């Protein structure tokens, strides 16, 4: 409100006062009289015992609302409702009442009807009653209102579902008449509760003879005794809690069929409880029962189980020791989730091991940021977003038909300058290439000037003329180019020649590396300085549509440079990117991205319509940078490389024993750390319904490295086969090339991840090792030596894998139940302690039935 408006409102009473003083009439000063009083409330109907607040408004003769007056309240019948001086009405009894509000002698009223609150809940106690025939028991029924208050003014009616078995009076007195079960009901208003009352016989059943021999699922059994039910419907038999099928019955004998293995709980061979329910009472006996498949694992031996028949119940003989167990979901994408349990049990009769207390699983020690929050970590997280964009682009563009384009170039009527190999540019040449304006765009670009700083046998490096250090760091580019030509290119040949379709592109026999500050400034997920480098399938397509001889039209990608191109950021000291820091990171990035070029080239060589699935494409690209890391460390495949053999240099200062440190392998393990620390929620596979989880840069790499070590004669045999394909993708690709089902590959990798380099363990199966890298030594030293800003601990756990610890005996549900495990994920257990008898292990549904699809179990006895 403006000052002018405030002054106008103040002056009005002064004017009115002057007019009144100069002439006759009633004075207009003083309070205006109340002419009307309105009383309102949230409702005009109240339940007995309810309280609600009245609202009173009062007005003058011109219906202008007044304030500041005293309001008094009253009730026409305080036995029905009372009202406080502040206007709070409380209902007391059923009836009609008028509440009144008085202001300066004027009244306002509100009529209220008080009703009984409805019954919303009925509760009979006790909830599991029983009574012997001829005797009585009194049940209580309590009705409650919507607020949970006990209603004492309601009439409760009682009824028996079978008065011939038990009768009930109008006060809940039940008399047992005939043995058996009967429902007793109590109702008030419209609500009813019921309990299943058991009428027990005066002569309770007694089992004098149990089944002969050892029972097995589906076998016939007989029990004998006295006071059984006279016929089949009058008897129920339960074996270890699972109901059997009664096939014949008399007062002294009952024949039954043992429940199936899926119905029975998985227990070790030994005494089972037989329970007979007859004449409203129970009798018990014991009998030998064999449900489980007997297994014996010597120390060092292992077992892989994937079929339902093998998983449903097993027992392990032994005298204790230590077992490592994994259960895994071998569905082929992470979106397939499965819930199950790993029940463990022992035979109480042999010597019970008390179940552990129902305590929650320990919270895993996950770092504040499970990945190193540095440039390389941010790059790989952003890189997952780019790879998803690449797959979408590939689907949109389709096939580039590169071999057909190359063949048409070689025709006699094509100009020689297009058909013949093109000479590489010379150092110092100035060339123009297209750079997209944003990473998300494949149509908007700028022509950018570059200078050739290195022209080698397989790589040409060009520097953006606008780079902050343009023209001052040529020797760094030369070192990088020479390393690619002399080391990296040969490593890439393990997967296949990245230049296999070069004749259909720029035909110069080389990859191009464009270093530009534009890459520094590209944004991924709204953040710049995220991407160290990238490649794109756009470069395998023409800039304008191309029509082949048969009329096939190759779609265009306007930002294409029509060659095998790596785009990378440049050093920028003003932004914290020194040359040495840049060199530390760019080398592994170059071979990783060149591996993507190799994959694209071979897919298009075979005229594929789909790219490799992201998890496997990234895993094999990580294998490429891992192989380069081994050359840096001067170590080979299967040499169980530890911290001191090279990885310590990844984050070492640029001096002493590590004069040229490079980020080579520890980001593989930092992502694997993140997976291990939350292993029950992470997968090595893509989830088609969600974003790519960056942990695939560690876990999927570890899986492919393991499969290469354990199932291939050499690296090139498997890695080349995975890349040089047309349409095989993902799980089908790796299973087809190894000749092994995914269930075996995933199951053995999961167990190897747990068993690798386990202290003091004996492991006979070479497939239960991760032979190329000593993961426990690396994680231990990462925890002890790698620090963040200000000395913060980044990896708090020296062994991050989430493992459920269990003792021989019966497992608690907190230890056995697994909810919504993703495809490509696993859960780990470690079983140890004193073993007093056979130990049963199984995979079951959460309700105890048959194992769900896609779940397998792997187990090794290590001590």
C-alpha positions, 0 to 999 in steps of 0.5 A: 500500500502506498503512502498516499493510500495510507494517508487517505484512509487516515483522513476519512474519520477526521472528515466524518467528525467535522461533519457531525459537529457542524450539523444534527443527526446521530454521531458516527464515532464509536463502535458500530453495533452488531446486527448479525452473528453467524456460527459455522463449524466443519460439520453439523453432525458429530460422533459421540466423544468428538470435539470440533471448533466453532467459527463466529463472524459478526457484522453491522447493519451494512453487512460489514464484518466487525472484529474485536468484540467479546463472544460468549458461547452456550449449549441448549443441552449440556448432556448432549454437547458442551461448549468451552469459552473459546468455542470448542464443542464436545459431543457427549451423547446421542441427540440434537442440540443447539449451540449459541454464540452471543456478541453484544447482545446479538445471537447466532446459533448452529444446530448439531446432531450427535450420532454414535460413531461407526464401528470400523474394527472388531477384534476377538481375543484370544486369536487362536482359541481351543477348548476340549469337548464338553468344556467352555471358554469365554471369548471377548469381542471389542469394537473400535471407532475410526479413531481407535477408541474402544466402543462400550455401548454396542451390542455384540452378536455371536455365531458359530459356523457349525453349532454341532461342533461348538456353540456360543452364547450371546456373551461369547461363552463357547462350549466344545461339542465335537472335536475339530475346527470351527469358526466363531464370529462376533459382529457389531453394527456391520463389522465382523471378526472371526477366529478358528477355534479348535475343539479338542477331543477328550481322548487326544490322538497318540502316535504309537508307530511311525513310518518304517524306513527313511522317507523321501519326497513322494514316498508312501508312509504310515502312522499308527496309534489311537484316537485318530479321525475316523476317515480321510477328511478327519486327519491331516498329516504334516512332514516338517511343516509341509502338508502331506496327502492322506490316502487312507485313514481309520481311528488307528491308522493313517496312510499318507504321501510325503510332500514333494521336494518343492513343498518340503523345506530343505533340511539335511538328512535326519529326523523329521517331525511328523505331525498328525491333526485329528479330532481337533488335537495334535500328535507328534512322531519322528521319522528319517527323511532324506530331501537333499542331494548329498554333496562332498567338497574337499578343501579346494573343490568347487561346484556350479549349480544352475538347474532347478533340480540341482538347486532345490536342496543340497547337503554338504558333509564335512567337519567345518572349515570355510566355504565361499558361496555366490548366487547370481542372476544370469538373465541377459539384461539388468532389467530382469530382477529376481527375488529368492532365498538361500536357506541354510539349515542343519539337523537339530537332532544331530546337535543344533546350532542356534540361529544367529540373532535377526540382525540387519546386514552390516552397512557396506563401507562405501566411500563418499564418492565411490569413484575418484572424483577427478578428470578421468573418473568424470570422463568415464561417467560422462562417456557412458552418456555419449555411448548411449547417444551413439547407439541411438544415432546408429539406429537412426542412420542404419548401415553405411554399406562401407564395403560396397562404397569402397568397391564402387570407388575402385571401378574403372570409371571412378576418378583415380584421385578417389580410388587410390590411397590418399597420402597423409598430410605433412607436418605443418599443413593447415587443414579444416575439419568439422567440429560439432557445436554441442555434443548432442548435435549431429547437424550443427557444426563449425569448420575449424582450422587445425595444424598437423603436428605429427604424421606417423605410420598409423596416426596423424595428430592435428592441433586446433589453431585456437588452443591455449598452447598452440605451437608450443607443445609439438614434442608432446604430440610427437611422443604421443603419436610415436607411442600410438604407432609403436605400441598402441596400434599393435595392441589394437590389432588384437581386436582387429585392424581399426583401418579395415574400412579406411578405403571407403572413408578418407583412404589415407591409411591412418587414424586422425586425432583432433585436439581442440579446446572445443572438447574442453568446453563441451557439456555432458549432462549440463557440465563442461570439462567432462570429456577427455576424448571421444569418437563417433560413428557419424564419421563413418557416414557421408556428409551428404546422402550418397546413392549407390549403383543399385539405388540404395541411399546412404543417409548423411551425418553433416558433422562427419569428417568421413574418416577414423577420427579421435577428438580430444581436449587440449592442455589449458594451464589457466583451467588447471590442465597442465601439459603433464596432467594432460599427458597423464590422462590422455594416453589411456583415453586414446587407446580406449577410444581407438578401440571403439573405432575398431569396433565400429569399423568391423561392425560396418565392415560386416554391414551390421545394423546394430552396434555392440551392447554398451556394457561389452563395448566398454568392457573391451575398450577397458581391456585395450587400455588395460593391455596398454597398462601392462606394457607400461608396467612391463608385465604380461597376461596372467601375471597377477600384477600387484600394487608394487609392480606398476599400479602405484605409479598411477597416482604417484608424483612426477618424480623418483621411481615414476618419472612419467606416471600415467593413469593406466589401471586404477580407474578400472579398479576404482569403478570395480570398487564401486561395484563391489561395495554395492554388489547386490544392486549393481550389474555388469549388464545394461538395463534397457529401461535406464541409464548406463551405470558407470560401474561397467567400466570396472565390473564388466571389464573384470568379467571380460578379463576373467573370461579371456584368461579362463576360457580363451587360449590367448587374448586375440582368439577371444577378443578378436572374435568378439569384435569382428562380427556382424550381429552378435551382441552382448551376452550372446556374443561372449557366450557364443565365442567361448562356447559356454553358457552365460550362467557358467561364465557369470557364476564362475566369475562371481565366485572367482571375484570372491575367492581371488587371492583369499588369504590362506585359501586353497582353490584347486580350480584355476577358473576361480582366480583372476589371474592377471591382477591381484585384486586384494593387494590392489584394493588394500593399497588403494585404501592405504595410499590413495588420498583425496583433497586434504588427505581424505580417504577415498577407499575406506575398505581394504576389501570392498566386496559386500559379503554376507557372513553366516555360520553353519546351522540355520540362517536367519532371513536377514542373511538368506533372503535376496530381493530384486537381484538384477540380471548380471548381478550376484550376492556373496556369502562366507560360511564358517564356524563349527559344523555339527552335522550335514549342512543343507543349502538350497536356492528357493523362492521367497515363499519356499517353493522351487527356485526362480528362473535365472538363479544359479549358485557357485560354491568352493570350500577354501579351508 
